[in-house]
Amino acid sequence: MRIHTDYLTSRRWLLFVLTGVGFIATVIVSRFGLIDQYVELVAMYVGINIILALSLNLVNGYMGEFSVGHAGFMAVGAYGASILSVKVFSSSAGVWVFPLAVITGGVMAALAAVVVAIPSFKTRGDYLAIVTLSFNMIVKSVLENIDAVGGPRGFLGMEKLTTLPWTFAWTVVSVWAIRNFVYSNIGRGVLSIREDETAGAAMGVDTRKVKLHAFVVSSFFAGVAGGLYAHLLQFISPRTFDIIKSTEILIMVYLGGVGSIAGSITGAVIYTVLIEVLRVLGQWRMVIMPLLLVLLMIFRPKGIFGFMEFRWFEPVARKKKDEAVVPYRAAAREQAREQAGELLAINGLTHYFGGLCALSDFNLRLNSGQIMGIIGPNGSGKTTLFNLISGYYRPTQGSVLFNGAEITRMRPNEINSCGIARTFQNIRLFNNLTVTDNVKVGMFNSVNYNAADAMLRTRRFNDCEGKEVSECVRMLLELFALDKYASEAAKNLPYGLKRRLEIVRALATRPQLLLLDEPAAGMNPSETGALMELVHRIRDEFELTIMVIEHHMSFIMGLCQRIQVLDFGVTIAAGAPDEIKSDKKVIEAYLGSSGVSTRRDK
């Protein structure tokens, strides 16, 4: 504990000292002209481009979306900051108004991002790219038609307030704030969207809210870069912020590496220096740079760093001293005891895919503490049932009540917040995240701090991450013998451990009802037996209610107290395992000598 605390403190002080030394060095260099003015100008371009690359990487790299109109937000910030410093304040205000102007530019870009987010978040992939590209073109066209800001002639009159020290300071602030955002609860929500948005929603991540946060933060820093840029050149034109500028930012992001702060810094430095070196080629350099982007996407789509990170940008987990941590199991038991009796009630649930009825008039009553099995041939509607309960499908008819409250029309993350967690038939882990971070995503709704707390690293953030998150995750990993894989990427785990991790991640949401969709699929008899023991252990230790879909008859018969059988979306039997075994309809539909049907689940 002492060694860990000393290391954390010493690393923070070292970073603080290095930052202070760097700032003083830039002041001395700028004040006494120790370097050539051209070199100093290029250094300021490097800083501005680092901010732009970092901000776009938050959306394209960390969140996995594809925005191509980032120059539009830069334009909003540049014009916003310039109007404030020229038209609102007198030029004599000078350096004192500069921080306010830059922040104002960032805020205006963030407000523009909220407007863009409304249509953008309804789309993904190519469609999001079209929306952001359209925004970039609209901004350019609007600015060209406003005479008050110079129209197509451009806007000028700003003092040269952007200096090397100011650029260094804003670059450090941007790196620090975006790094803190990424390594926070909201940042993990952003990463879950990139890895698997469906699984993220199942873990309680409000994907719309998380996307909005990331988009706004990204646009704010693009606006900051625009304000710095405008007060460096002292002249801006709508043509400066066209699609070519957006392409340049894309090149920097994908050159350095998506999902990497170090990659964004590296890409911005390489691009800025390279564009200056190639200046002797004239306009041909603008052909070479887009070609570089094409080659990158073909031969190294993840860039130089990819998802790798320089270790100094990674957080060191805080450990709390002399504070009692509420045991995870105790908290789960207390929650379970508060809800006794009937937990889940399904009434007349019906769902059609076009003209095909996947589930017909399904009814179910499930009491707290029970383990219930849902079986049936492939295509009988089992997974459809789970998707309806967990909010991925909207039923054609019927209702689902949980703890007496209707959840039929809720979104998946809202249903998870009510106390329902699930696994998937095909394992849906966040493959590029560590085992620890997979489980931390499951605690998304247990964390009580906001984006501002995350970026500023307030005391509330430190208390939540150190006590409520890290300790509970450590406890869960130790409880299920996954602690030795804590730093391993989920994709590197063997199959059986992946299944276990998916269950542990679901438990991290602190559910009352756990839905297991074919948890034994692909397992050998030994692994299946171990899984059966694990499910019993989870039910007993966490006092959960569990519903299981499974094809392994020995597994389902030995595990469940009640079983309900589906065939072609219709319930054909319900009762205890012994009753199901001897039911003629079940034998004919599922347990007969004909084996398993070739139909697929709908």
C-alpha angles and dihedrals in degrees: 000000000000093000091048093049093047092050092049092048094045092049092051093049091047091052090047092050093046091050091049092048090048092051093048090048092054091049092051093045093048096043098048099032095238093161133044114275091236091055090048090051091051090049090055090049088052091054094048091048091050089057091048094047093047093049095049092043089060089066104029099034109028098031096035095227122128117235118173102173102072093128088067091066090045088054092051090051094046095051093040093053092043095050090051095050096042108030104025101037125036118250089246089070085075119158094004093068095043099087090047091049093051092047090047090053089052093049092049090051089049091052089050088052091057090055092048092046094064095071095023097061091057089064139048139196116001093006093056088050090054092050094050092043089052090051091053091052093045092052092050092048094046092050091050089057100048110090092188089072096039099271113222090344091069136234124280142160099090118137117240094256098148107096134169093261092049091048091049091049095049091045091053091047091050094049091046096047096044092044090052091047092052094048096053139082092272089046090055088051088053091051092048089057090054093047100040122337093192093055091044091057089048088057092055099264110151094219095189093053093043092050090050092051093050093045093050094047090047092050093045092060091043086057090049089053089050092053091050091047094051094050091047097053094031087216133070132183131189088240089064091067101048129124090283089065091049089051091053091055090048090053091053092050097047094039093057098036139277115254095020131105091198088050093054091050092047094047093050093049095047094045096047094048093043093050089054093047090051093048089102087069091063115203091355089079088068087060094047096051098055087045087055089056091052092050091048093053090050103042105022111012093171094053131226097315099024107182092338120115136201104251094235090065091054117091125248109224115245118231118207120224127215094356125125115234115209105239110248093227092051091053091048092049093050090052091049094050091055089062111053129160124022110015105170128030122180118188125192095328111188130172132182130195098204104303094343117098107217095174127018129197094327117185129183141165119198124183126207115275097022128126109215128186129212113199138169142125121295108286095027094120103257098131089040087059092053091047090053093048093047095046103251091116129038111223121239089220139356137045142258119214123192118188087348095303122109114244098170097117099034124117119248095257091050091051090050089052088055090059109272120122129175146188125215135243089236108042110257107191125152092256100193093047123084123255088254094052092047089059092042090058086058088060092056094120094043093067119094108200135087137227093271091054089050096050094042094041093227124187090259089058093049093048093049096045095042100042112018099036113024096042095046092047091049090050093051094048092050092046092056098036094249097115094100089058094048095118096037120108109251092235090064096059121103116254097261093051091048089058090048092048091052090054092046090049089053090049089054088069087065096234130185093203122041120196114202114193108201095322092175095052111132094009126128120233093266093051091045091055091049090049091053090054090047093053092049089048092050092050093049100041098040096032091229133163112232134198117191134194112198144152096202101098096195089052096048095042093049095045110040132072093198132023132196119196126211130195122176088347094304126111108240099171142007131181146079120335093257091053092049092050092058099039110117094211091053093047090051095045102038119354099047127113091264088080125210120347119243092230118116129229114263 
